[in-house]
Amino acid sequence: MIEEAGWVSDFFPVLLGTAAVVILVFIVLRVRSNPSGTNHGDQQIGAGPSGSEPQPQPVETRPSAPRGSQATPQAGEVDKRDFFISHAVVEADTAMALVEALESKGKSCWIAPRDIAGGERYADAIAENLAHRTHAVIVLYSPAAEASDAVFSELDLAKKYNQKIIPIMLFGHSPQTKGASYYLGTSQWLRVDGHDPDAIQTVADQLAR
């Protein structure tokens, strides 16, 4: 019995060392086969909890622009407005009333000085918008507009860039010069008597169709 106990005591360290080597080899092989350390048996890619169907992922959407405003253009896009408003300085209140009526119906407008950035030159801003950033030009025509060099400069540019011109005749006024007839004579006129809010709203309804 003493000799048998001695044999066991001699063999046990060898057995223990062999087991340690086997365990170490198993760990090394396990790490090499799964270097990320992730147990793929515990996770199903694209599946919900407990192996359920794949869950829909949230979709990122761009918020829609407020009514009467333009959405922010993406790279390479041009921020074009529906209408450029040309008017004499003394008709500024009527022009803004028209802009508000149009924008309440989802139409976008460009009007000075509201849409001219601080420090930007009037001439540069107006020329850029007439050339590239509008679909049509509305001119509020009145005796004051007929005497305005600025209004005729805008009509010159509108004609140069083949913009559609929409004349709105204020106070029943009609073109009194050959130059005005040249710019406005081939377009259908709309009429607004005075500063009547109802008349302005009616014109905005027609333009917004």
Secondary structure per residue as TSV (DSSP state, phi and psi in degrees):
chain	resnum	aa	ss	phi	psi
A	1	M	-	360.0	-36.8
A	2	I	H	-66.4	-43.0
A	3	E	H	-65.4	-40.2
A	4	E	H	-63.7	-40.5
A	5	A	H	-63.5	-36.7
A	6	G	H	-67.5	-35.8
A	7	W	H	-65.8	-41.3
A	8	V	H	-65.2	-42.1
A	9	S	H	-65.4	-30.2
A	10	D	H	-76.3	-35.1
A	11	F	H	-80.9	-27.6
A	12	F	H	-60.6	-43.1
A	13	P	H	-61.7	-37.0
A	14	V	H	-64.4	-44.4
A	15	L	H	-62.6	-41.7
A	16	L	H	-64.4	-41.0
A	17	G	H	-65.4	-40.0
A	18	T	H	-63.2	-42.2
A	19	A	H	-63.2	-38.1
A	20	A	H	-65.1	-39.9
A	21	V	H	-64.8	-42.7
A	22	V	H	-61.6	-43.7
A	23	I	H	-63.0	-42.1
A	24	L	H	-63.6	-43.7
A	25	V	H	-61.7	-42.8
A	26	F	H	-60.6	-42.3
A	27	I	H	-64.3	-43.8
A	28	V	H	-61.2	-46.3
A	29	L	H	-63.0	-37.2
A	30	R	H	-64.7	-43.0
A	31	V	H	-66.2	-40.7
A	32	R	H	-65.9	-36.2
A	33	S	H	-77.0	-17.4
A	34	N	-	-141.8	72.1
A	35	P	T	-64.1	-26.5
A	36	S	T	-75.6	-13.2
A	37	G	-	78.3	9.5
A	38	T	-	-91.5	135.1
A	39	N	-	-89.6	95.3
A	40	H	G	-66.4	-17.1
A	41	G	G	-71.5	-13.0
A	42	D	G	-99.7	-1.7
A	43	Q	-	-141.0	133.8
A	44	Q	-	-105.7	118.2
A	45	I	T	-64.6	127.7
A	46	G	T	79.9	3.5
A	47	A	-	-107.2	153.7
A	48	G	-	-83.7	-169.8
A	49	P	G	-59.9	142.5
A	50	S	G	58.4	34.3
A	51	G	G	72.7	23.3
A	52	S	-	-74.5	177.6
A	53	E	-	-62.3	154.0
A	54	P	-	-56.6	136.4
A	55	Q	-	-84.7	137.4
A	56	P	-	-64.8	138.3
A	57	Q	-	-88.7	146.1
A	58	P	-	-62.9	139.1
A	59	V	-	-103.1	127.3
A	60	E	-	-80.0	126.8
A	61	T	-	-122.1	152.9
A	62	R	-	-85.2	129.4
A	63	P	-	-63.1	141.4
A	64	S	-	-70.7	150.8
A	65	A	-	-73.6	145.7
A	66	P	-	-58.5	151.6
A	67	R	T	-58.6	134.3
A	68	G	T	85.8	5.9
A	69	S	S	-126.4	168.5
A	70	Q	-	-101.1	140.7
A	71	A	-	-68.1	150.3
A	72	T	-	-63.7	124.0
A	73	P	-	-68.2	146.2
A	74	Q	-	-82.3	171.9
A	75	A	T	-57.0	130.7
A	76	G	T	88.4	-10.7
A	77	E	-	-89.3	153.3
A	78	V	-	-106.9	132.1
A	79	D	-	-78.4	89.3
A	80	K	-	-95.3	136.0
A	81	R	B	-97.6	157.8
A	82	D	S	-69.5	-40.6
A	83	F	E	-137.2	139.8
A	84	F	E	-102.6	128.9
A	85	I	E	-102.2	116.9
A	86	S	E	-106.0	131.8
A	87	H	-	-160.6	158.9
A	88	A	-	-76.0	154.9
A	89	V	G	-57.4	-39.0
A	90	V	G	-70.8	-13.0
A	91	E	G	-100.3	19.0
A	92	A	H	-60.0	-40.5
A	93	D	H	-65.1	-42.5
A	94	T	H	-64.6	-40.6
A	95	A	H	-62.5	-43.3
A	96	M	H	-69.1	-34.0
A	97	A	H	-63.4	-39.2
A	98	L	H	-66.7	-43.1
A	99	V	H	-58.7	-46.6
A	100	E	H	-62.8	-40.0
A	101	A	H	-65.9	-41.1
A	102	L	H	-68.0	-44.0
A	103	E	H	-69.4	-26.4
A	104	S	T	-68.7	-17.0
A	105	K	T	-103.1	12.9
A	106	G	T	88.6	6.3
A	107	K	-	-92.1	141.3
A	108	S	-	-99.5	142.3
A	109	C	E	-130.3	150.5
A	110	W	E	-117.9	127.2
A	111	I	-	-145.5	140.1
A	112	A	T	-92.0	145.7
A	113	P	T	-91.3	2.2
A	114	R	T	-55.6	-40.9
A	115	D	T	-101.3	16.9
A	116	I	S	-100.7	124.0
A	117	A	-	-69.4	153.5
A	118	G	T	-58.2	130.8
A	119	G	T	85.5	-9.6
A	120	E	-	-82.1	141.6
A	121	R	-	-73.7	136.4
A	122	Y	H	-56.3	-49.7
A	123	A	H	-59.9	-42.6
A	124	D	H	-65.0	-45.0
A	125	A	H	-64.4	-44.4
A	126	I	H	-65.6	-46.1
A	127	A	H	-62.7	-42.3
A	128	E	H	-62.5	-43.2
A	129	N	H	-71.2	-37.7
A	130	L	H	-68.8	-31.3
A	131	A	H	-79.6	-40.7
A	132	H	H	-132.3	-12.1
A	133	R	S	-125.6	25.9
A	134	T	B	-146.9	155.9
A	135	H	S	-99.5	-24.8
A	136	A	E	-159.6	155.7
A	137	V	E	-114.8	123.0
A	138	I	E	-98.9	124.9
A	139	V	E	-114.2	123.6
A	140	L	E	-84.6	105.4
A	141	Y	E	-99.2	129.5
A	142	S	S	-153.3	173.8
A	143	P	H	-55.5	-36.8
A	144	A	H	-67.9	-39.5
A	145	A	H	-65.9	-37.7
A	146	E	H	-65.8	-25.6
A	147	A	T	-94.6	2.2
A	148	S	-	-95.6	119.1
A	149	D	H	-64.0	-34.6
A	150	A	H	-64.1	-42.5
A	151	V	H	-63.1	-42.7
A	152	F	H	-70.2	-30.8
A	153	S	H	-64.4	-40.4
A	154	E	H	-66.2	-38.5
A	155	L	H	-66.3	-36.5
A	156	D	H	-57.8	-48.6
A	157	L	H	-67.3	-39.4
A	158	A	H	-60.1	-42.3
A	159	K	H	-66.6	-42.4
A	160	K	H	-59.5	-41.3
A	161	Y	T	-96.2	16.3
A	162	N	T	56.8	38.0
A	163	Q	-	-79.9	145.1
A	164	K	E	-70.5	129.6
A	165	I	E	-108.2	127.3
A	166	I	E	-116.1	103.5
A	167	P	E	-82.2	132.3
A	168	I	E	-114.9	112.6
A	169	M	E	-86.0	120.7
A	170	L	E	-93.8	142.8
A	171	F	T	60.4	26.1
A	172	G	T	72.0	14.6
A	173	H	-	-74.2	145.7
A	174	S	-	-125.6	155.6
A	175	P	-	-56.2	131.8
A	176	Q	-	-110.1	-3.0
A	177	T	S	-123.2	159.1
A	178	K	H	-65.1	-35.4
A	179	G	H	-63.1	-44.5
A	180	A	H	-64.7	-40.3
A	181	S	H	-64.1	-34.8
A	182	Y	H	-61.8	-43.1
A	183	Y	H	-78.6	-35.1
A	184	L	H	-112.0	-9.8
A	185	G	T	-68.4	-23.6
A	186	T	T	-98.2	2.0
A	187	S	S	-107.2	148.2
A	188	Q	-	-68.5	128.6
A	189	W	-	-89.8	147.6
A	190	L	E	-113.7	149.0
A	191	R	E	-122.2	139.2
A	192	V	E	-131.8	122.7
A	193	D	-	-88.1	112.3
A	194	G	T	66.9	-145.4
A	195	H	T	-111.9	33.0
A	196	D	-	-64.1	116.2
A	197	P	H	-59.0	-36.2
A	198	D	H	-65.9	-38.8
A	199	A	H	-66.7	-39.9
A	200	I	H	-64.5	-41.7
A	201	Q	H	-63.2	-39.2
A	202	T	H	-63.1	-43.7
A	203	V	H	-62.9	-42.5
A	204	A	H	-61.8	-38.9
A	205	D	H	-60.7	-42.8
A	206	Q	H	-65.2	-41.9
A	207	L	H	-72.9	-25.8
A	208	A	T	-85.1	-3.8
A	209	R	-	-67.3	360.0
